[in-house]
Amino acid sequence: MKKIVLAYSGGLDTSYCIKYLTHDMGYEVHALTVDTGGFSDAEIVEMEARARALGAASYNRVDVTGDYYKECIRYLVYGNCLRYQTYPMSVSAERMFQAMSVARYAVEIAADGVAHGSTGAGNDQVRFDLAFELSGKELEIITPIRDGQLSRQEEVDYLAEHGLAWPEKKGTYSINAGLWGTSVGGAETLTSHKSLPEDAWPVPVTEIEARTIDLDFVRGEFVGFNGESFASPVAAIKALEALAAPYGIGRDTHVGDTIIGIKGRVGFAAAAAVLIIKGHHLLEKHTLGKWQLFWKEQLSNWYGMMLHEGQFLDPVMRDVEAFLENSQGTVNGTVHVTLHPHRYELNGITSPNDLLGAGFGAYGEMNKGWSGEDVRGFTKILSVPGRIRNAVNQKTP
């Protein structure tokens, strides 16, 4: 009997995998939940009970939220990383940490292989497979959903045949929750024109009164809001999510290119991630120079793309992270934000490093650090390359 470690999220796909791998394939399945900030204690208890009922030989949970934040999320904030200027990569980021943890656990318990519940049409199959291949061990990779080309309804029917009635809503939508947001996939996201219904979102909109909050940053790191001290940035992110999610902020539908080349569409709810990234970006525009901002934008976009495509373990990612962290020394201060149902306003910032109020001039009104003659000379020199080009090509300026 082969010993297999299954990356177990408690959802439909991985629940199917336990029953199929034990009942149909005869494997000894050890279910491992890698928590990246998306599970409550009650959910963990429920997941363990389900895993054992489905036939898992053991169940374990490892919490990597702290490492996930320290080694990944904070760089996404430093880089203002949004996939196609929209998606905070809620799932893209956490999958690599889940896969690496599963591979390490498989080595620890001397397993013969690893399994995951990814389909054959998405990004996660590549991320999991790649992390497993780079684990340094020859682990067999088993993927029942991908290999069987199964629909969600076929999985629901299979579990029902084996005594587990899957809740209708859980069978309709694929939901992945983590510290940096929740993704939602369903029949609507398989189209190009339908939006997700209100009851598909993990947190309903219950807040209707506008509220102003202050987001606090130290060296580019989000440390809390409204002057409140938190035990860690992770705790601050969770608190902000709890506050802002009932406004429906951070909901959107992302359309992008998958690693395997097809287009994909997914809904996401990431109130804290969107507010933190947008607030951080505004603070940077006040506290960094234009060439810092320019090169950060280029490298950050590339960093996010590499992370999305499962290349987190490439050494070049550590090089870009060093650049991003080094750029944050003056990104200190408070961002003032007003929350409204389904939207937010970035009102402004307060920072000891604000370059806007340096006293050299007031944009569009008054110059104090130079004279009109200085600008005439500056402009004349600036025009030299163009004047040369026009003269050589016999064009009138």
DACORSUL-V666341 format. One record per residue. N is the residue number from 1. RES is the residue in one small letter. PHI is phi in whole degrees, -180 to 180 (999 if undefined). PSI is psi as a letter, one per 40 degrees, with the letter a starting at -180 (999 if undefined). Layout:
N RES PHI PSI
N RES PHI PSI
//
This chain:
1 m 999 h
2 k -77 i
3 k -94 h
4 i -123 h
5 v -100 h
6 l -104 h
7 a -71 h
8 y -112 h
9 s -100 e
10 g 87 e
11 g -82 a
12 l -61 d
13 d -61 d
14 t -77 d
15 s -67 d
16 y -57 d
17 c -60 d
18 i -59 d
19 k -64 d
20 y -66 d
21 l -68 d
22 t -84 d
23 h -76 d
24 d -90 d
25 m -104 e
26 g 75 f
27 y -84 i
28 e -91 h
29 v -101 h
30 h -111 h
31 a -82 h
32 l -125 h
33 t -98 h
34 v -102 h
35 d -86 h
36 t -111 f
37 g 98 e
38 g -110 e
39 f -121 h
40 s -88 i
41 d -61 d
42 a -64 d
43 e -66 d
44 i -63 d
45 v -61 d
46 e -64 d
47 m -65 d
48 e -64 d
49 a -62 d
50 r -67 d
51 a -60 d
52 r -69 d
53 a -65 d
54 l -81 e
55 g 118 e
56 a -65 h
57 a -72 d
58 s -156 i
59 y -135 h
60 n -144 i
61 r -132 h
62 v -124 h
63 d -98 h
64 v -113 e
65 t -57 d
66 g -62 d
67 d -66 d
68 y -58 d
69 y -67 d
70 k -64 d
71 e -95 e
72 c -141 c
73 i -59 d
74 r -63 d
75 y -74 d
76 l -65 d
77 v -71 d
78 y -53 d
79 g -92 e
80 n 52 f
81 c -77 h
82 l -133 h
83 r -64 h
84 y 53 f
85 q 59 f
86 t -132 d
87 y -100 h
88 p -76 e
89 m 59 f
90 s -57 d
91 v -89 d
92 s -52 d
93 a -70 d
94 e -76 d
95 r -60 d
96 m -65 d
97 f -70 d
98 q -66 d
99 a -64 d
100 m -63 d
101 s -68 d
102 v -63 d
103 a -62 d
104 r -63 d
105 y -66 d
106 a -61 d
107 v -67 d
108 e -60 d
109 i -97 e
110 a 58 f
111 a -76 i
112 d -84 d
113 g -162 i
114 v -131 i
115 a -138 i
116 h -142 i
117 g -103 f
118 s -70 i
119 t -82 i
120 g -93 e
121 a -120 e
122 g -125 a
123 n -82 d
124 d -61 d
125 q -59 d
126 v -71 d
127 r -62 d
128 f -64 d
129 d -58 d
130 l -64 d
131 a -64 d
132 f -66 d
133 e -65 d
134 l -93 e
135 s -74 e
136 g 90 e
137 k -124 i
138 e -86 g
139 l -93 h
140 e -68 h
141 i -109 h
142 i -116 h
143 t -136 g
144 p -61 d
145 i -68 d
146 r -64 d
147 d -68 d
148 g -87 e
149 q 48 f
150 l -87 i
151 s -87 i
152 r -62 d
153 q -66 d
154 e -64 d
155 e -67 d
156 v -60 d
157 d -64 d
158 y -63 d
159 l -64 d
160 a -62 d
161 e -63 d
162 h -108 f
163 g 90 e
164 l -118 h
165 a -84 h
166 w -84 h
167 p -56 i
168 e -58 d
169 k -65 d
170 k -66 d
171 g -78 d
172 t -81 d
173 y -122 i
174 s -97 h
175 i -121 h
176 n -124 h
177 a -108 i
178 g -157 i
179 l -58 d
180 w -97 e
181 g 135 i
182 t -125 h
183 s -98 i
184 v -134 h
185 g -123 i
186 g -167 a
187 a -59 d
188 e -66 d
189 t -77 e
190 l -84 e
191 t -104 i
192 s -105 e
193 h -129 e
194 k -94 i
195 s -103 i
196 l -71 h
197 p -72 i
198 e -58 d
199 d -76 e
200 a -83 d
201 w -78 i
202 p -68 d
203 v -125 h
204 p -71 i
205 v -82 h
206 t -123 e
207 e -92 h
208 i -123 e
209 e -92 h
210 a -61 i
211 r -146 h
212 t -100 h
213 i -131 i
214 d -117 h
215 l -95 h
216 d -105 h
217 f -127 h
218 v -128 h
219 r 50 f
220 g 80 e
221 e -98 h
222 f -71 h
223 v -114 e
224 g 158 a
225 f -145 i
226 n 57 f
227 g 73 e
228 e -80 h
229 s -90 h
230 f -121 i
231 a -64 d
232 s -163 i
233 p -59 d
234 v -60 d
235 a -64 d
236 a -66 d
237 i -63 d
238 k -62 d
239 a -67 d
240 l -66 d
241 e -61 d
242 a -63 d
243 l -75 d
244 a -92 d
245 a -58 d
246 p -66 e
247 y -85 e
248 g 77 e
249 i -76 i
250 g 84 e
251 r -88 h
252 d -170 i
253 t -122 h
254 h -98 h
255 v -117 h
256 g -151 i
257 d -97 h
258 t -79 i
259 i -62 d
260 i -87 e
261 g 110 e
262 i -91 i
263 k -79 i
264 g -135 i
265 r -138 h
266 v -150 i
267 g -87 i
268 f -149 i
269 a -127 h
270 a -147 g
271 a -60 d
272 a -64 d
273 a -60 d
274 v -66 d
275 l -64 d
276 i -66 d
277 i -64 d
278 k -68 d
279 g -66 d
280 h -62 d
281 h -62 d
282 l -62 d
283 l -63 d
284 e -64 d
285 k -64 d
286 h -89 d
287 t -117 e
288 l -115 i
289 g -80 i
290 k -65 d
291 w -77 d
292 q -61 d
293 l -63 d
294 f -62 d
295 w -73 d
296 k -62 d
297 e -63 d
298 q -65 d
299 l -69 d
300 s -68 d
301 n -62 d
302 w -68 d
303 y -60 d
304 g -62 d
305 m -65 d
306 m -63 d
307 l -63 d
308 h -58 d
309 e -90 e
310 g 84 e
311 q -99 f
312 f -59 d
313 l -84 e
314 d -67 h
315 p -57 d
316 v -64 d
317 m -65 d
318 r -68 d
319 d -66 d
320 v -67 d
321 e -61 d
322 a -63 d
323 f -63 d
324 l -61 d
325 e -65 d
326 n -65 d
327 s -78 e
328 q -97 e
329 g -58 d
330 t -106 e
331 v -88 g
332 n -124 i
333 g 142 a
334 t -124 h
335 v -109 h
336 h -95 h
337 v -129 h
338 t -112 h
339 l -94 h
340 h -132 i
341 p -58 h
342 h 70 e
343 r -159 i
344 y -148 i
345 e -123 h
346 l -92 h
347 n -81 d
348 g 156 a
349 i -136 i
350 t -128 h
351 s -152 h
352 p -70 e
353 n -108 e
354 d -67 h
355 l -82 e
356 l -69 d
357 g -103 f
358 a -77 e
359 g 91 e
360 f -81 e
361 g 173 i
362 a -111 h
363 y -52 h
364 g 78 e
365 e -130 d
366 m -145 h
367 n -108 h
368 k -121 d
369 g -98 e
370 w -160 i
371 s -108 i
372 g -62 d
373 e -64 d
374 d -59 d
375 v -69 d
376 r -59 d
377 g -65 d
378 f -59 d
379 t -67 d
380 k -63 d
381 i -63 d
382 l -63 d
383 s -85 e
384 v -56 d
385 p -57 d
386 g -68 d
387 r -66 d
388 i -63 d
389 r -60 d
390 n -66 d
391 a -64 d
392 v -65 d
393 n -93 e
394 q 54 f
395 k -112 i
396 t -81 h
397 p -59 999
//
